[in-house]
Every structure is written in C-alpha cells, then in structure tokens.
Amino acid sequence: MQVGFLPALVQQQLARSAHLDLAAGELPPPFELQAAAIFADASGFTSLTERLSRLPDGAERMCAIMNAFLGEAIRIVHEYGGQVIKFAGDALSAIFVCGDGGDEDGAEGGGERRTMSAAVESAARCCFTLHERLHGFKAWSVDQPGWRRMASDGL
C-alpha cells in the first residue's frame, strides 16, 4: 500500500510499535504531547478555482498551483521546526511540539527539549513568515492567459 502523506508523529509511533501485529488489530499504545498548533488557509482559493474551471486545462493548473503553494508552506513550517499534520483543500494544520516531541531520544533526535513558550514563539514566527512569503502568491506567469494572484490574505 502506498501512502501519500503520513505525519512524522504517526511514523514515529508506528516505528516504536513495529513488534505489534497491526493486521490482527493490535494497536500502538496512546501517547500525549503538548504543542502549539496553527491552521493556515489560503484566501482567494474559491474564486481562483471557479476561474480556472472555465479553462480546458484548469484542473491541471489548479493542481500545479496548489502543489507549489502548499510545497512552499510546508518548507516554511519545517523551517520553524513544525510538523504538518493535516491538509484540507487549500489549508494545512501544523504543530510545534514542546517537550521531547514524543521521541524517547529527545526533540526530533536533537536531544534539546523545547518549552511551550518556545513552541508558541516558533508557531507565531512561522505564521508571520507564511504571510510574508505567500501573500500575493503568483498563481501562474503573467504571460499566461487568465493570470491572477492568489490573495492569501487569510494566511
């Protein structure tokens, strides 16, 4: 089975539970963590989708635009030590784990424990950077028909 996206925390939990027979219904033990969370949503997505739906290659363009947009958003989240945990259309949810990050060897293997204050600061800085870099995201080149900017004001 091929999986397109599996959050890092889930991958870590599965790795720690390799001895379990998941097919037989054995489940990994639950764990708790503390984290700062963000939800980032692109404004202008609906109007862009409606506009592109009138073009013969609109679906392909929309796919390429969202891959580029979300790809940059993911890079920014990772830049601030966050983990994307969910996608929903033009939005993503991410967490910035404090403590040991659910990793028995320390935060993301680095051994350094992030405080809640540091996690909140990382999440806030990430949000500012998302807005700074993605506000006015160019949906496609000016020389292509139907050019417009994705507003991203809600990011």
C-alpha angles and dihedrals in degrees: 000000000000118000119202097198133008119169115243092242091057091047090052092049092049091049090053089049098049090122092062124095099232092176089060091053100261107149130204114253115263119254135192131221138172121229145154111245135205135190116203120192128179115229117213093041096116096049091045091050091050091049093047092047088072092060123085091232095034096120092051091048092048090051092050092046094050092045090054094043097046091040090059091044090053091050090052093048090051090047088063095044096259131138124222107229103174145014125205115178106293094355139078137196120215137179133210105207122214127200114028095334092240088292114124090212095056137274107342089331092298094105092227117122115220117216121224088249090056091046091053091047091050091049092049093047089048091054092051091049092047089054094043096050101034102038105111092012108188106242091197141335121302091235091062119089116259095024118176139147123251103236098217089186091140093057 
